[in-house]
């Protein structure tokens, strides 16, 4: 077919092309004079000015890197990539010459530029005919565009569309597309220069990868996939001709609109296939068969951003990945450090998400927490972090991700309940008694014991009795209560942790520095979700700082990792369109507490998950050692369970997105709403432990911390 002919005649074509360059240089002045003649009288411009303009235009045009689709991947249990979503400004996939059907190449040259392989960028006979037509019609510079000139125009248009300043972009686009003599001359000059620099096949390949095929579809590969559900290499003659039929007026001939199919077929049959037959690129039999073939689109829409990841409940994680890329300048433009190339760069982004754990997370949340309810504005989040690496393995919530402001519903949102506000999240939720672990850590750091006995009764506390080297001690009194109004008297710290006794923890805090408790929380990576500094008020012992579930999961993972906190990460690696690795944010791991203190913390927190502990309902009781901590805020507005094995740390939050409805006094699906956190955590971790079982927790008795 045509491709074989191209390859076999390359030496002859090079000679012809060289002759074309000579002929063009000789006749350029004549050609320009002819094309300018119709406007001389009107514009009052000497024909020689056109020659001067032509001679002073730049010769070189270096095609820019084209905007390409970036793909975001998760990973299955076998370690294979699973596509979450594709993000793009232009749906394009660059392909090599060999990956395009010869039918496409022959259709393009036959229809658009029959002398492509013999001219030097400008087809002199066609240009002269166009000039005569211009003269007779009184119009300026229409027709006679070779494939090379069309490629030049597309490069200039793409370059204009890539400009980030709106006014500059609009002006550049107008300049690249206006109907004028100087635009046509510029395209001719740049086409000649391009032909000197690049071989013919590379020019045609560049055109086929850059060309617009309607809507947001650019390039022959994306067009083949979108319109027919095949690769560019597998296009049939009829399909190739149908796509080439669209390039002159992409939105008029695009076949995803049924109203255009008749016009597309007419142009396919009477222009493209007829030209291929005339050029002897196809036989009469091939022509007749293709003409008889109906146009049957197989529209295969590409992923349209993170909404696509909702199919596995990962839309919010996908969105979080994009926030990481933007905020941390992972993909900066070489000329602008504030510009991310995510939607233009053609990157493969391999994330930390485990699709099997994600499926279990979504199933657990969906089993117990509805997307919407008439009882309250209910929200829920589940996020899993891997101890020792900080890798985020699962992130689910009781809503569908939807960033379209015109499609609002109680069942979807763009707000990620798992993350900080600066990363697409909310302003956070009060952590409740999950925050007590930082007072526990500071207690142990100061040489105290889990077996020390403290007063657990609720009482009026003199704020001046609490030390705070950061903010200074307060004045007046504070009268916190124990849950259910209990008065346990003197209790050990171990028992107070298992039972989440507020009074006992204030007794502990009176012997500590509130500022140091805050610093310990920060050492475990805890920050306020709204970006403001953590406070160190006495009430913060009970978790009044609003934080994100991701922060709490990462903090508890530090306990499981023998006191070493690792910042959460969402991206394992990024590969550029050239195959080169792009540096990604790495997890910074630092010691928050010593291994001995972490072991004692885990020992006390195991009591929370055992019989009588406030978190016993979360324990899968599957033989896998687990520790954790419950959290319930005032009026039961927010409820938490954050727990861990040695392999997986999971935070579950269930609470009010807006409003202050008591979960303890509400029922969802027949279940007391403050118990939903336990149901979700238990179902999820039962499934997770079956495939990633944790090992034995460190033996606190073997550690030199007084116990």
FENLIN-V842013 format. One record per pair of residues at least 4 apart in sequence whose C-alpha atoms are under 7 Angstrom apart, sorted by sequence separation. I is the first residue (numbers start at 1). J is the second residue. If there is no record, write none. Layout:
BEGIN
i=I j=J
i=I j=J
END
This chain:
BEGIN
i=1 j=5
i=2 j=6
i=3 j=7
i=4 j=8
i=5 j=9
i=6 j=10
i=9 j=13
i=10 j=14
i=11 j=15
i=12 j=16
i=13 j=17
i=14 j=18
i=15 j=19
i=16 j=20
i=17 j=21
i=18 j=22
i=19 j=23
i=20 j=24
i=21 j=25
i=22 j=26
i=23 j=27
i=24 j=28
i=27 j=31
i=28 j=32
i=29 j=33
i=30 j=34
i=31 j=35
i=32 j=36
i=33 j=37
i=36 j=40
i=39 j=43
i=40 j=44
i=45 j=49
i=48 j=52
i=49 j=53
i=50 j=54
i=51 j=55
i=52 j=56
i=53 j=57
i=75 j=79
i=76 j=80
i=95 j=99
i=102 j=106
i=103 j=107
i=104 j=108
i=105 j=109
i=106 j=110
i=107 j=111
i=108 j=112
i=109 j=113
i=110 j=114
i=115 j=119
i=119 j=123
i=123 j=127
i=124 j=128
i=125 j=129
i=126 j=130
i=127 j=131
i=128 j=132
i=129 j=133
i=130 j=134
i=131 j=135
i=132 j=136
i=133 j=137
i=134 j=138
i=145 j=149
i=146 j=150
i=147 j=151
i=148 j=152
i=149 j=153
i=150 j=154
i=151 j=155
i=152 j=156
i=153 j=157
i=154 j=158
i=155 j=159
i=156 j=160
i=157 j=161
i=158 j=162
i=159 j=163
i=165 j=169
i=166 j=170
i=167 j=171
i=168 j=172
i=169 j=173
i=170 j=174
i=171 j=175
i=172 j=176
i=173 j=177
i=174 j=178
i=180 j=184
i=181 j=185
i=182 j=186
i=183 j=187
i=184 j=188
i=185 j=189
i=186 j=190
i=187 j=191
i=188 j=192
i=189 j=193
i=190 j=194
i=191 j=195
i=192 j=196
i=193 j=197
i=194 j=198
i=195 j=199
i=198 j=202
i=199 j=203
i=200 j=204
i=201 j=205
i=202 j=206
i=203 j=207
i=204 j=208
i=205 j=209
i=206 j=210
i=207 j=211
i=213 j=217
i=218 j=222
i=219 j=223
i=220 j=224
i=221 j=225
i=222 j=226
i=223 j=227
i=224 j=228
i=225 j=229
i=230 j=234
i=231 j=235
i=235 j=239
i=236 j=240
i=237 j=241
i=238 j=242
i=239 j=243
i=240 j=244
i=241 j=245
i=242 j=246
i=246 j=250
i=249 j=253
i=250 j=254
i=260 j=264
i=261 j=265
i=262 j=266
i=263 j=267
i=264 j=268
i=265 j=269
i=266 j=270
i=267 j=271
i=268 j=272
i=269 j=273
i=270 j=274
i=271 j=275
i=272 j=276
i=273 j=277
i=274 j=278
i=275 j=279
i=276 j=280
i=277 j=281
i=282 j=286
i=283 j=287
i=284 j=288
i=285 j=289
i=286 j=290
i=287 j=291
i=288 j=292
i=289 j=293
i=304 j=308
i=309 j=313
i=310 j=314
i=314 j=318
i=315 j=319
i=316 j=320
i=317 j=321
i=318 j=322
i=319 j=323
i=320 j=324
i=321 j=325
i=322 j=326
i=323 j=327
i=324 j=328
i=325 j=329
i=326 j=330
i=332 j=336
i=333 j=337
i=341 j=345
i=354 j=358
i=355 j=359
i=356 j=360
i=357 j=361
i=358 j=362
i=359 j=363
i=360 j=364
i=361 j=365
i=362 j=366
i=363 j=367
i=364 j=368
i=365 j=369
i=366 j=370
i=373 j=377
i=386 j=390
i=408 j=412
i=419 j=423
i=420 j=424
i=421 j=425
i=431 j=435
i=436 j=440
i=437 j=441
i=438 j=442
i=439 j=443
i=440 j=444
i=441 j=445
i=442 j=446
i=443 j=447
i=444 j=448
i=468 j=472
i=481 j=485
i=482 j=486
i=491 j=495
i=492 j=496
i=493 j=497
i=494 j=498
i=495 j=499
i=496 j=500
i=497 j=501
i=501 j=505
i=502 j=506
i=503 j=507
i=504 j=508
i=505 j=509
i=506 j=510
i=508 j=512
i=513 j=517
i=514 j=518
i=515 j=519
i=516 j=520
i=517 j=521
i=518 j=522
i=519 j=523
i=520 j=524
i=521 j=525
i=522 j=526
i=528 j=532
i=536 j=540
i=540 j=544
i=547 j=551
i=548 j=552
i=549 j=553
i=550 j=554
i=551 j=555
i=552 j=556
i=553 j=557
i=554 j=558
i=555 j=559
i=556 j=560
i=557 j=561
i=558 j=562
i=559 j=563
i=575 j=579
i=576 j=580
i=593 j=597
i=594 j=598
i=595 j=599
i=596 j=600
i=597 j=601
i=598 j=602
i=599 j=603
i=600 j=604
i=601 j=605
i=602 j=606
i=606 j=610
i=609 j=613
i=612 j=616
i=632 j=636
i=633 j=637
i=644 j=648
i=645 j=649
i=656 j=660
i=662 j=666
i=667 j=671
i=668 j=672
i=675 j=679
i=676 j=680
i=677 j=681
i=678 j=682
i=679 j=683
i=680 j=684
i=681 j=685
i=682 j=686
i=683 j=687
i=684 j=688
i=685 j=689
i=686 j=690
i=688 j=692
i=689 j=693
i=40 j=45
i=75 j=80
i=76 j=81
i=109 j=114
i=134 j=139
i=145 j=150
i=163 j=168
i=164 j=169
i=198 j=203
i=212 j=217
i=213 j=218
i=217 j=222
i=218 j=223
i=224 j=229
i=225 j=230
i=230 j=235
i=235 j=240
i=255 j=260
i=267 j=272
i=268 j=273
i=269 j=274
i=276 j=281
i=277 j=282
i=282 j=287
i=303 j=308
i=309 j=314
i=310 j=315
i=325 j=330
i=332 j=337
i=373 j=378
i=385 j=390
i=386 j=391
i=419 j=424
i=420 j=425
i=421 j=426
i=443 j=448
i=444 j=449
i=468 j=473
i=491 j=496
i=496 j=501
i=521 j=526
i=522 j=527
i=528 j=533
i=539 j=544
i=540 j=545
i=558 j=563
i=575 j=580
i=576 j=581
i=593 j=598
i=608 j=613
i=609 j=614
i=611 j=616
i=633 j=638
i=644 j=649
i=656 j=661
i=667 j=672
i=668 j=673
i=689 j=694
i=40 j=46
i=75 j=81
i=76 j=82
i=134 j=140
i=163 j=169
i=212 j=218
i=217 j=223
i=224 j=230
i=225 j=231
i=254 j=260
i=255 j=261
i=276 j=282
i=277 j=283
i=309 j=315
i=325 j=331
i=332 j=338
i=333 j=339
i=372 j=378
i=385 j=391
i=386 j=392
i=419 j=425
i=420 j=426
i=421 j=427
i=467 j=473
i=527 j=533
i=528 j=534
i=558 j=564
i=575 j=581
i=576 j=582
i=607 j=613
i=608 j=614
i=609 j=615
i=610 j=616
i=632 j=638
i=633 j=639
i=643 j=649
i=644 j=650
i=666 j=672
i=667 j=673
i=40 j=47
i=74 j=81
i=75 j=82
i=109 j=116
i=134 j=141
i=211 j=218
i=212 j=219
i=224 j=231
i=246 j=253
i=253 j=260
i=277 j=284
i=332 j=339
i=333 j=340
i=385 j=392
i=386 j=393
i=418 j=425
i=419 j=426
i=420 j=427
i=466 j=473
i=527 j=534
i=558 j=565
i=574 j=581
i=575 j=582
i=608 j=615
i=609 j=616
i=632 j=639
i=643 j=650
i=666 j=673
i=73 j=81
i=74 j=82
i=134 j=142
i=161 j=169
i=210 j=218
i=211 j=219
i=224 j=232
i=246 j=254
i=252 j=260
i=307 j=315
i=332 j=340
i=333 j=341
i=384 j=392
i=385 j=393
i=416 j=424
i=417 j=425
i=420 j=428
i=496 j=504
i=557 j=565
i=558 j=566
i=574 j=582
i=608 j=616
i=631 j=639
i=632 j=640
i=642 j=650
i=643 j=651
i=664 j=672
i=73 j=82
i=74 j=83
i=160 j=169
i=210 j=219
i=306 j=315
i=309 j=318
i=331 j=340
i=332 j=341
i=384 j=393
i=415 j=424
i=416 j=425
i=417 j=426
i=464 j=473
i=609 j=618
i=631 j=640
i=642 j=651
i=664 j=673
i=73 j=83
i=74 j=84
i=209 j=219
i=213 j=223
i=221 j=231
i=253 j=263
i=277 j=287
i=331 j=341
i=384 j=394
i=402 j=412
i=403 j=413
i=415 j=425
i=416 j=426
i=463 j=473
i=464 j=474
i=555 j=565
i=574 j=584
i=609 j=619
i=630 j=640
i=631 j=641
i=641 j=651
i=642 j=652
i=663 j=673
i=664 j=674
i=36 j=47
i=72 j=83
i=73 j=84
i=208 j=219
i=209 j=220
i=221 j=232
i=253 j=264
i=329 j=340
i=331 j=342
i=383 j=394
i=384 j=395
i=400 j=411
i=401 j=412
i=402 j=413
i=403 j=414
i=415 j=426
i=463 j=474
i=464 j=475
i=534 j=545
i=573 j=584
i=630 j=641
i=641 j=652
i=663 j=674
i=71 j=83
i=72 j=84
i=130 j=142
i=160 j=172
i=161 j=173
i=208 j=220
i=220 j=232
i=306 j=318
i=383 j=395
i=399 j=411
i=400 j=412
i=401 j=413
i=402 j=414
i=463 j=475
i=629 j=641
i=630 j=642
i=640 j=652
i=641 j=653
i=72 j=85
i=130 j=143
i=160 j=173
i=306 j=319
i=382 j=395
i=383 j=396
i=399 j=412
i=400 j=413
i=401 j=414
i=463 j=476
i=554 j=567
i=571 j=584
i=628 j=641
i=629 j=642
i=640 j=653
i=33 j=47
i=71 j=85
i=72 j=86
i=130 j=144
i=273 j=287
i=326 j=340
i=382 j=396
i=399 j=413
i=462 j=476
i=463 j=477
i=554 j=568
i=615 j=629
i=628 j=642
i=629 j=643
i=639 j=653
i=640 j=654
i=71 j=86
i=381 j=396
i=382 j=397
i=462 j=477
i=463 j=478
i=615 j=630
i=628 j=643
i=639 j=654
i=70 j=86
i=71 j=87
i=157 j=173
i=381 j=397
i=461 j=477
i=462 j=478
i=518 j=534
i=614 j=630
i=627 j=643
i=628 j=644
i=638 j=654
i=639 j=655
i=69 j=86
i=70 j=87
i=127 j=144
i=380 j=397
i=381 j=398
i=460 j=477
i=461 j=478
i=528 j=545
i=529 j=546
i=569 j=586
i=626 j=643
i=627 j=644
i=638 j=655
i=32 j=50
i=69 j=87
i=70 j=88
i=126 j=144
i=380 j=398
i=460 j=478
i=461 j=479
i=518 j=536
i=528 j=546
i=529 j=547
i=569 j=587
i=609 j=627
i=626 j=644
i=627 j=645
i=637 j=655
i=638 j=656
i=32 j=51
i=69 j=88
i=157 j=176
i=245 j=264
i=379 j=398
i=460 j=479
i=482 j=501
i=528 j=547
i=529 j=548
i=568 j=587
i=608 j=627
i=609 j=628
i=626 j=645
i=637 j=656
i=68 j=88
i=156 j=176
i=459 j=479
i=482 j=502
i=527 j=547
i=567 j=587
i=606 j=626
i=608 j=628
i=625 j=645
i=69 j=90
i=361 j=382
i=459 j=480
i=481 j=502
i=482 j=503
i=515 j=536
i=566 j=587
i=567 j=588
i=606 j=627
i=608 j=629
i=29 j=51
i=68 j=90
i=69 j=91
i=242 j=264
i=245 j=267
i=269 j=291
i=458 j=480
i=514 j=536
i=566 j=588
i=567 j=589
i=605 j=627
i=606 j=628
i=67 j=90
i=68 j=91
i=69 j=92
i=123 j=146
i=153 j=176
i=242 j=265
i=245 j=268
i=458 j=481
i=566 j=589
i=605 j=628
i=637 j=660
i=654 j=677
i=68 j=92
i=69 j=93
i=122 j=146
i=458 j=482
i=514 j=538
i=565 j=589
i=566 j=590
i=605 j=629
i=637 j=661
i=653 j=677
i=68 j=93
i=121 j=146
i=526 j=551
i=564 j=589
i=565 j=590
i=602 j=627
i=637 j=662
i=652 j=677
i=242 j=268
i=525 j=551
i=526 j=552
i=564 j=590
i=565 j=591
i=636 j=662
i=637 j=663
i=121 j=148
i=241 j=268
i=245 j=272
i=371 j=398
i=564 j=591
i=565 j=592
i=635 j=662
i=636 j=663
i=121 j=149
i=370 j=398
i=371 j=399
i=563 j=591
i=564 j=592
i=636 j=664
i=227 j=256
i=369 j=398
i=458 j=487
i=526 j=555
i=563 j=592
i=564 j=593
i=652 j=681
i=265 j=295
i=457 j=487
i=525 j=555
i=563 j=593
i=241 j=272
i=456 j=487
i=457 j=488
i=524 j=555
i=563 j=594
i=241 j=273
i=365 j=397
i=366 j=398
i=456 j=488
i=457 j=489
i=563 j=595
i=113 j=146
i=213 j=246
i=361 j=394
i=365 j=398
i=456 j=489
i=562 j=595
i=112 j=146
i=113 j=147
i=153 j=187
i=213 j=247
i=362 j=396
i=455 j=489
i=456 j=490
i=524 j=558
i=112 j=147
i=152 j=187
i=212 j=247
i=361 j=396
i=383 j=418
i=455 j=490
i=456 j=491
i=563 j=598
i=639 j=674
i=214 j=250
i=215 j=251
i=357 j=393
i=358 j=394
i=381 j=417
i=454 j=490
i=455 j=491
i=562 j=598
i=641 j=677
i=213 j=250
i=214 j=251
i=357 j=394
i=358 j=395
i=381 j=418
i=453 j=490
i=454 j=491
i=562 j=599
i=640 j=677
i=641 j=678
i=149 j=187
i=152 j=190
i=212 j=250
i=372 j=410
i=453 j=491
i=454 j=492
i=639 j=677
i=141 j=180
i=149 j=188
i=152 j=191
i=352 j=391
i=353 j=392
i=354 j=393
i=372 j=411
i=453 j=492
i=454 j=493
i=559 j=598
i=140 j=180
i=141 j=181
i=214 j=254
i=352 j=392
i=353 j=393
i=354 j=394
i=371 j=411
i=452 j=492
i=453 j=493
i=140 j=181
i=213 j=254
i=256 j=297
i=352 j=393
i=353 j=394
i=451 j=492
i=452 j=493
i=524 j=565
i=149 j=191
i=255 j=297
i=450 j=492
i=451 j=493
i=525 j=567
i=141 j=184
i=148 j=191
i=256 j=299
i=450 j=493
i=451 j=494
i=559 j=602
i=450 j=494
i=466 j=510
i=469 j=513
i=456 j=501
i=458 j=503
i=465 j=510
i=467 j=512
i=468 j=513
i=470 j=515
i=647 j=692
i=457 j=503
i=467 j=513
i=468 j=514
i=469 j=515
i=647 j=693
i=312 j=359
i=456 j=503
i=457 j=504
i=467 j=514
i=468 j=515
i=647 j=694
i=455 j=503
i=456 j=504
i=646 j=694
i=313 j=362
i=455 j=504
i=645 j=694
i=646 j=695
i=454 j=504
i=646 j=697
i=238 j=290
i=455 j=507
i=237 j=290
i=454 j=507
i=148 j=203
i=238 j=293
i=151 j=207
i=154 j=210
i=154 j=211
i=618 j=678
i=617 j=678
i=618 j=679
i=620 j=682
i=618 j=681
i=619 j=682
i=618 j=682
i=443 j=508
i=620 j=685
i=122 j=188
i=620 j=686
i=433 j=500
i=524 j=592
i=228 j=297
i=229 j=298
i=523 j=592
i=624 j=693
i=121 j=191
i=122 j=192
i=227 j=297
i=228 j=298
i=229 j=299
i=439 j=509
i=624 j=694
i=625 j=695
i=121 j=192
i=227 j=298
i=228 j=299
i=229 j=300
i=624 j=695
i=625 j=696
i=120 j=192
i=227 j=299
i=520 j=592
i=625 j=697
i=226 j=299
i=227 j=300
i=121 j=195
i=226 j=300
i=120 j=195
i=225 j=300
i=226 j=301
i=442 j=517
i=317 j=395
i=439 j=517
i=442 j=520
i=438 j=517
i=314 j=395
i=314 j=396
i=438 j=520
i=117 j=200
i=313 j=396
i=438 j=521
i=560 j=644
i=316 j=401
i=560 j=645
i=315 j=401
i=560 j=646
i=557 j=644
i=553 j=642
i=310 j=400
i=310 j=401
i=63 j=155
i=557 j=649
i=556 j=649
i=307 j=401
i=307 j=402
i=35 j=131
i=38 j=134
i=553 j=649
i=31 j=128
i=34 j=131
i=38 j=135
i=553 j=650
i=603 j=700
i=20 j=118
i=37 j=135
i=553 j=651
i=3 j=102
i=20 j=119
i=21 j=120
i=324 j=423
i=552 j=651
i=599 j=698
i=2 j=102
i=20 j=120
i=38 j=138
i=316 j=416
i=323 j=423
i=599 j=699
i=600 j=700
i=17 j=118
i=323 j=424
i=428 j=529
i=599 j=700
i=16 j=118
i=17 j=119
i=427 j=529
i=428 j=530
i=439 j=541
i=549 j=651
i=17 j=120
i=320 j=423
i=427 j=530
i=2 j=106
i=13 j=117
i=320 j=424
i=549 j=653
i=596 j=700
i=13 j=118
i=436 j=541
i=35 j=141
i=435 j=541
i=436 j=542
i=435 j=542
i=497 j=604
i=498 j=605
i=596 j=703
i=97 j=205
i=421 j=529
i=435 j=543
i=497 j=605
i=596 j=704
i=597 j=705
i=420 j=529
i=421 j=530
i=433 j=542
i=434 j=543
i=498 j=607
i=499 j=608
i=596 j=705
i=420 j=530
i=432 j=542
i=433 j=543
i=494 j=604
i=498 j=608
i=432 j=543
i=497 j=608
i=431 j=543
i=432 j=544
i=430 j=543
i=431 j=544
i=430 j=544
i=431 j=545
i=499 j=613
i=500 j=614
i=94 j=209
i=430 j=545
i=431 j=546
i=498 j=613
i=499 j=614
i=430 j=546
i=431 j=547
i=498 j=614
i=429 j=546
i=430 j=547
i=428 j=546
i=429 j=547
i=427 j=546
i=428 j=547
i=429 j=548
i=428 j=548
i=91 j=216
i=92 j=217
i=90 j=216
i=91 j=217
i=92 j=218
i=93 j=219
i=95 j=221
i=90 j=217
i=91 j=218
i=92 j=219
i=90 j=218
i=93 j=221
i=420 j=548
i=57 j=186
i=61 j=190
i=93 j=222
i=419 j=548
i=59 j=189
i=60 j=190
i=92 j=222
i=418 j=548
i=419 j=549
i=54 j=185
i=59 j=190
i=91 j=222
i=101 j=232
i=418 j=549
i=419 j=550
i=57 j=189
i=100 j=232
i=101 j=233
i=418 j=550
i=60 j=193
i=61 j=194
i=99 j=232
i=100 j=233
i=101 j=234
i=59 j=193
i=60 j=194
i=99 j=233
i=101 j=235
i=103 j=237
i=107 j=241
i=54 j=189
i=104 j=240
i=108 j=244
i=103 j=240
i=104 j=241
i=107 j=244
i=445 j=597
i=444 j=597
i=441 j=597
i=111 j=271
i=441 j=601
i=111 j=272
i=111 j=275
i=390 j=554
i=107 j=272
i=110 j=275
i=110 j=276
i=383 j=549
i=383 j=550
i=385 j=553
i=107 j=276
i=110 j=279
i=384 j=553
i=385 j=554
i=106 j=276
i=383 j=553
i=387 j=557
i=386 j=557
i=387 j=558
i=385 j=557
i=387 j=560
i=388 j=561
i=387 j=561
i=106 j=281
i=390 j=566
i=392 j=568
i=389 j=566
i=390 j=567
i=391 j=568
i=392 j=569
i=388 j=566
i=390 j=568
i=391 j=569
i=392 j=570
i=390 j=569
i=391 j=570
i=434 j=629
i=434 j=630
i=390 j=587
i=433 j=630
i=434 j=631
i=389 j=587
i=433 j=631
i=432 j=631
i=433 j=632
i=431 j=631
i=432 j=632
i=432 j=633
i=430 j=633
i=430 j=638
i=86 j=303
i=87 j=304
i=85 j=303
i=86 j=304
i=87 j=305
i=352 j=570
i=86 j=305
i=351 j=570
i=352 j=571
i=85 j=305
i=351 j=571
i=352 j=572
i=85 j=306
i=350 j=571
i=351 j=572
i=350 j=572
i=351 j=573
i=85 j=308
i=350 j=573
i=84 j=308
i=85 j=309
i=349 j=573
i=350 j=574
i=84 j=309
i=349 j=574
i=348 j=574
i=349 j=575
i=347 j=574
i=348 j=575
i=347 j=575
i=348 j=576
i=347 j=576
i=346 j=576
i=347 j=577
i=346 j=577
i=321 j=570
i=89 j=343
i=330 j=584
i=88 j=343
i=89 j=344
i=87 j=343
i=88 j=344
i=451 j=707
i=449 j=706
i=450 j=707
i=449 j=707
i=387 j=646
i=387 j=647
i=386 j=647
i=387 j=648
i=386 j=648
i=387 j=649
i=385 j=648
i=386 j=649
i=384 j=648
i=385 j=649
i=384 j=649
i=385 j=650
i=384 j=650
i=383 j=650
i=384 j=651
i=382 j=650
i=383 j=651
i=382 j=651
i=383 j=652
i=382 j=652
i=381 j=652
i=382 j=653
i=70 j=342
i=381 j=653
i=70 j=343
i=380 j=653
i=381 j=654
i=69 j=343
i=380 j=654
i=69 j=344
i=70 j=345
i=379 j=654
i=380 j=655
i=68 j=344
i=69 j=345
i=70 j=346
i=71 j=347
i=72 j=348
i=73 j=349
i=74 j=350
i=379 j=655
i=67 j=344
i=68 j=345
i=69 j=346
i=70 j=347
i=71 j=348
i=72 j=349
i=73 j=350
i=74 j=351
i=378 j=655
i=379 j=656
i=67 j=345
i=68 j=346
i=70 j=348
i=71 j=349
i=72 j=350
i=73 j=351
i=74 j=352
i=75 j=353
i=76 j=354
i=378 j=656
i=379 j=657
i=2 j=281
i=74 j=353
i=75 j=354
i=76 j=355
i=77 j=356
i=377 j=656
i=378 j=657
i=1 j=281
i=74 j=354
i=75 j=355
i=76 j=356
i=376 j=656
i=377 j=657
i=74 j=355
i=377 j=658
i=376 j=661
i=368 j=676
i=368 j=680
i=365 j=680
i=364 j=680
i=364 j=683
i=364 j=684
i=361 j=684
i=360 j=684
i=360 j=687
i=357 j=688
END
